[in-house]
Amino acid sequence: MRVLTVDDSRTILAMLHHTLSNAGFEVLQAEDGQKGLDVLATANVDVVITDINMPVMDGIEFIKKVRASGEH
């Protein structure tokens, strides 16, 4: 299973990567919502974990765009 984590905190990204990869998940990461959309444009993921407060594009806008795309 492939998980995309989207968060502007390097600490949170590292913790999520460590925890999820040790549990057997393949982990992709992005530092903000726009980069998350970029990842989704090129990779299939099964689950997305996102922060809400981020620069460039916040988590709410990211979720709205993912849902509106109809692809995920």
N, C-alpha and C positions, 0 to 999 in steps of 0.2 A: 504494500500500500504506500502511496506517495502523498506526503503532506507538504503543503506550502505554509510557511510561517511568515507573517508580515508584521514587522515591528521596528521602530526607529532606535530601540535600545539594544546595543551590542550585547549587554549582559543577558537580557531576556532571550535574544536570538541564540546565544551560546547555550543557555540553560535548556531551551526547547530542543536545540539540535542534539545535545548530549542525551537528554531524557528520551526523546523520540527515536533516535538512531539506536540507542541501547535496547529499546523495546522492539527493534526490528523494522522500523519504518524507514523509508527513503525520505530524506528531508531536503526540500528546496527552500531558499530564504530570499526575502526582499526587505529593503529598509524603509519603504513607504508604499502607499497605495499605487502610485503610478508604476513603480518597479514591479509590484505584485501583478499588475495587469500585463506588463511586459513578459513576466514569467509565464502567466497563463496563456499568452498568445503562442508560446512555443512548446509548452509542456502540458501533458495531461496530469491532473492531480485528483486525488480522491477526497481530500479534506483540506480546508483552509482555516488557519487560526490567525486572527488579526487583532492588532491593537486598535484602539479608537483614535487616540490623540497622536497624530503624526504630522510631520511637515509634508509639503507638496500636495498630497492627497490624503485626507484622513480616512479612518476605517469605515465610517458611514458612507462616504462617497464611493469608496472602493467597493463595498458590498452592493450599493445601488448599481454601479456599472457592471459588476459581475452578473448580477441578476438580470439586468436589462439586455445583456449580450445574448442570452438564451443558449449559450454554449456550455455553461457549467451549472 
